[in-house]
Each structure stands twice: as structure tokens, then as C-alpha cells.
Amino acid sequence: MAVTARKREEPRAQGGIGQFLRDVYDELRKVVWPTAGELYRYTLVVLFTVLLLGIFIGGIDYLLGEATRRTIYSSNVVG
């Protein structure tokens, strides 16, 4: 038995750029935007998180760099 594939119907674009912009505007009206207080708190959370991760990654980088430097450039070279 042969299996045949059906051609899928593609949705047709109607209305052009004007319809697209109206749809975008309608969707943006449905968005629940944060209040000024929420925005302030969210900004502080993001800044604190970025600072904390920056310190963590910088510390790990420093420790690994020092360990590598001491391993590669140790003065106990047999020669």
C-alpha cells in the first residue's frame, strides 16, 4: 500500500503591513504592563543578580588563573 502525502494549505497573508501593525497594536493592548514599583523592584533584582554572578565568575576566573599560573610557572623546575 502506497502512502501519499497531502499538501498542507498555507495560510494566506491578507491586509499587508497595515493589518500587521493593527494586529500588533491590538496585542500590545492586551499586555499587562508592570507598575512603576514593580519595575523598580525587577530592575533591582536584575542588577543584584548580575553583580552577584559577575563577582562569582570573576572570583572563579581569578582562582583558576592563579592555580594555573602557579602550576605552569612554578620555581621548582628540575633542570
C-alpha positions in Angstrom: 0.0 0.0 0.0 1.4 3.4 -1.0 1.4 6.3 1.4 0.7 9.7 -0.2 1.4 13.0 1.5 -1.3 15.6 1.4 -0.2 19.1 0.6 -0.7 21.4 3.5 -2.7 24.5 3.0 -0.7 27.6 3.8 -2.5 30.5 5.4 -2.8 33.4 3.1 -1.4 36.8 4.1 -4.2 39.3 3.9 -4.1 43.0 4.6 -0.4 43.7 4.2 1.6 45.9 6.5 -1.3 48.0 7.7 -3.2 44.9 9.0 0.0 43.6 10.6 0.6 46.9 12.5 -3.1 46.9 13.7 -2.7 43.4 15.0 0.5 44.3 16.8 -1.3 47.3 18.4 -4.2 45.1 19.4 -1.9 42.5 21.0 0.1 45.2 22.9 -3.2 46.5 24.4 -3.7 43.0 25.9 -0.3 43.1 27.7 -0.4 43.6 31.5 2.4 46.2 31.9 4.3 46.4 35.3 3.6 49.3 37.6 6.4 51.7 38.5 7.0 50.0 41.8 7.2 46.5 40.2 9.5 47.9 37.5 11.8 49.3 40.2 11.9 46.1 42.1 12.5 44.0 39.0 15.4 46.3 38.0 17.0 46.0 41.4 16.7 42.2 41.2 18.3 42.1 37.8 21.2 44.4 38.8 21.8 42.5 42.1 21.8 39.2 40.2 24.2 40.5 37.5 26.5 41.9 40.2 26.4 38.6 42.2 27.1 36.5 39.1 29.9 38.9 38.0 31.6 38.6 41.3 31.2 34.8 41.3 32.5 34.3 37.8 35.4 36.8 38.4 36.4 35.0 41.6 36.4 31.6 39.9 38.4 33.1 37.0 40.9 34.6 39.4 41.3 31.4 41.4 41.7 29.2 38.3 44.1 31.7 36.8 46.3 31.7 40.0 46.2 27.9 40.2 47.3 27.7 36.5 50.0 30.3 36.9 51.4 28.6 40.0 51.3 25.2 38.2 52.9 26.3 35.0 55.4 28.9 36.3 56.4 27.2 39.5 60.0 27.8 40.5 60.6 24.1 41.3 61.7 23.2 37.8 64.1 20.3 37.7 67.0 21.1 35.4 
